[in-house]
């Protein structure tokens, strides 16, 4: 077992060291994916950009295939998509979940660069917004006007999906003021959208050196690691984010997702050690999901979908079906409700089924 216990200070320091070393061992370049692209923007009803909102990508049958979160400007992207039909599910604490169908005209071939679709989503709040955490305030940031102007221009370019121009403007802001925390953080997110993961990690690391207490830096690191399928390391980095921001339910939710993927990749038949590691990872994921639900005042319906995934992968089909029913009770208007009801019937039948 490689360690899923509570993290003491020295271990947390080790996590930070691992993050720094990651930038040294990544490949020099990351190839861009071919295929269809879905870009999106998430705002609240007042027009404010919604950052750190969980966005789940599902295929046309409602089966989850990927997950990301919005950046500081409320943007998200899924690239390299080979099929023609997808569902985007947007979920945020204290907001009504939203599902959007996205369809493409043709299936991608090796000789096709694919199509692009843009999704604009407005979340309707149930209660008031959460307060901004004090550890996200960087002291002594006397940003010169040339830098702030460049950042503002970069944000607008990013909103218009002009990625290359936005990247150049973010770098211009950093050149004008090298310690510009927001510019490094936003550039890291922009590079992650472009699948330039090595460069993204470098910018997240620079932002971390400026402010080691901002949980968004570690959330960013974790999301990059998830894209690289380094789920065990991602779970450790998400744990550091949770330590810095213990009230945000989206962090244990993301960590649980990484742990579920990590556990699912382990073959318990190879050894007793592997079997134990798998069970402990599942157990910790379940604990994180329960914590996310408690932190959300039992309002985060997406927890039940992840819990259903966990139980289905463990082979506990009855409990997986129960969790899907709980999700539908909280989100009865979900556009994939019929697919979920079908999955519930399948899970309760003798035949083995998969959750949507």
Secondary structure, 3 states (H helix, E strand, C coil): CCCCCCCCHHHHHHHHHHHHHHHHHCCCCCCCCCCEEEEEEEEECCCCECCCCEEEEEECCCCEEEEEECCCCCEEEEEEECCCEEEEEEECCCECCEEEEEECCCCCCCCCCCCEEEEEEEECECCCCCCCCHHHCCCCCCCCHHHHHHHHHHHHHHHCCCHHHHHHHHHHHHHHCCCCHHHHHHHHHHHHHCCCHHHHHHHHHHHHHHCCCCHHHHHHHHHHHHHCCCHHHHHHHHHHHHHHCCCCHHHHHHHHHHHHHHHHCCCCCCCHHHHHHHHHHHHHHHHHHHHHHHHCCCCCCHHHHHHHHHHHHHCCHHHHHHHHHHHHHHCCCCCCHHHHHHHHHHHCCCCCCCCC
